[in-house]
Amino acid sequence: MNEPAVRSPKMAVTRKDVARYAGVSTAVVSYVVNGGPRNVSPATEARVRDAIAVLDYRPNAAARALKLGSSRLLGLILPDNSNPFFTELAHAVEQEAEALGYAVLLTNSDGSQAREQAHVRNLAARQVDGVFLASVQFDPDVAALEVADIPVVLLATNKAAPGFASVGTDLREGARAAVKHLIGHGHTRIALAMGNTAAGGVDDRELGWLDALTDAGLGEGPIVRSLFTRAGGYAAGQRLLASAERPTAVFVSSDMQAIGILRALHEAGLTLPEDMAIVSFDGSTDAEYSWPALSTVKQPVRAMAQAAVSALVGQDKGTPSRHGVIASELVLRRSCGCP
Amino acid sequence: MNEPAVRSPKMAVTRKDVARYAGVSTAVVSYVVNGGPRNVSPATEARVRDAIAVLDYRPNAAARALKLGSSRLLGLILPDNSNPFFTELAHAVEQEAEALGYAVLLTNSDGSQAREQAHVRNLAARQVDGVFLASVQFDPDVAALEVADIPVVLLATNKAAPGFASVGTDLREGARAAVKHLIGHGHTRIALAMGNTAAGGVDDRELGWLDALTDAGLGEGPIVRSLFTRAGGYAAGQRLLASAERPTAVFVSSDMQAIGILRALHEAGLTLPEDMAIVSFDGSTDAEYSWPALSTVKQPVRAMAQAAVSALVGQDKGTPSRHGVIASELVLRRSCGCP
């Protein structure tokens, strides 16, 4: 309590002051403050900590935070953080990045391209080591990425973008397999409940639905389009019920929409899956807990995360223009009519 | 086109070069590049931009990103980004922060205190303007926050923490109202399905359940504890079904758990809500789309977000130790037995 009194209160306490007070080198003070890189004996550490307390030593905030062990950081830009598919993908990316010593900062574009671009700039300005971008756009604006001057990997995309590594699911084949499965249950009038893909492209899930119908020589069932949300699916379900020739099965482009459709069908008093069979897409946890549990095309979330992390900061770093397309898996539960 | 040719291609163009070419001070170059802090006349700005283009001046990546319009940033640390309650809270915080000109970086502690503390340090090191912390702990470790030396507001907490502003829901009163409602439907044996609150405290939802039973002169129904997840709820539902004296109603501490319980009850062939009435907690979108739709205590997500943003960077900034407790709202759907 005496020592600090001799100092002017305005004069900043330095690492040197702490070293002198504790009778150690400034390097030892650093080791204690930073928790390394070298070990310090417990007795010495106690002396240094005592000196820090007595002198009220405070390194500056950023330096202090860094010294406390700030990680290398990656940014992850999601189009919609309220969609479980994306939160599960984010979770897998966090785990894969953590295994390589990176922490992940998440941002949510919430459907807005302007917000997406602002996030790219913000992350670049905070000097993250790289960015994963799951774009709100069918065809991401790569010019906006190039100015950021940090490595970017496009995630959950079905378009290759020259100059950028990208990773996506084989949506078309996944959808084809799902519809083929419904056909195997004997359905011949199979609807499509499609999410509203951004302007500028036909979603591959729609093409996969068509492929399966064509392969089987079946005509197209009705198509209902809605937002990729539960509320969107609910409205789509009501439109399906009102179809002139009601389908007996529906392929749905996301679990979220399928959960909304289930509500509409339950409310209309249908017995499921007997009155309407469903296969959805994504394979998020929600699909397992709906009633009936949803048969769904599971997107390869873990494999996508691994490929994206590898492309950004791992083994495959520095291979731009490489577009990885990963297969999905049909998970069968009760909504399709399986026992 | 002549001017650049006289420069060695390896020699970096500096701000000074731009200033000399444009016939302005280096400060003016900065104002143009940074968009301030002082205004520059349109004619001068055009001259500077021309010089930048001719000389191909490129400030470093971070400076460039900043000049492109990097926002002020806040960090938001969530305990579990897979819980819709937290993603909905994050969404509300993003919107409230955006209204004040801030973007939000999200991090996910995924139930780990070590990860939570690393996120605090990482965000501090990237010099965010403040951090919202929804802790994995019942009683957050504020010492770890103090070293970060950035403003922190505790979010979704029920404990006041001296020195920090904090915002939470009135869990106890919300739970009491939910259980009172079940009692109003004639139930006398009401179970509690409780999430596993971190060591060191009794969750206020449990106290609220007890309050309502005590007020009505009813004995305690069985208590089943599980993770705050769908899978946890599913296991809890199976234990409820196996109870020696099966309850006729259950109050559940989260929508996630309630969705898992619904699955267990459906699988056991129960008719809902007749065979088992349910009121859950959180009021996330999921609760609206389960079958039957869940009556639930809606947490005041929007009001919490407003209060937290106000405390961190808005009107109520600089009022540490202030603990805001916000009332919840009982939303009645079908799972409680309401028509």
Interface residues (C-beta under 8 A of the other chain):
Chain A: N60 A61 A62 R64 A65 L66 L68 G69 S70 S71 L73 G75 N81 S82 P84 T87 E88 A90 H91 E94 A103 V104 L105 L106 T107 N108 D110 A118 H119 R121 N122 A124 A125 R126 Q127 V147 A148 D149 I150 R230 Y234 I259 G260 L262 R263 H266 T285 D286 E288 Y289 S290 W291 A293
Chain B: A61 A62 R64 A65 L66 L68 G69 S70 S71 L73 G75 N81 S82 P84 T87 E88 A90 H91 E94 A103 V104 L105 L106 T107 N108 D110 A118 H119 R121 N122 A124 A125 R126 Q127 V128 V147 A148 D149 I150 R230 Y234 I259 G260 L262 R263 H266 T285 D286 E288 Y289 S290 W291 A293
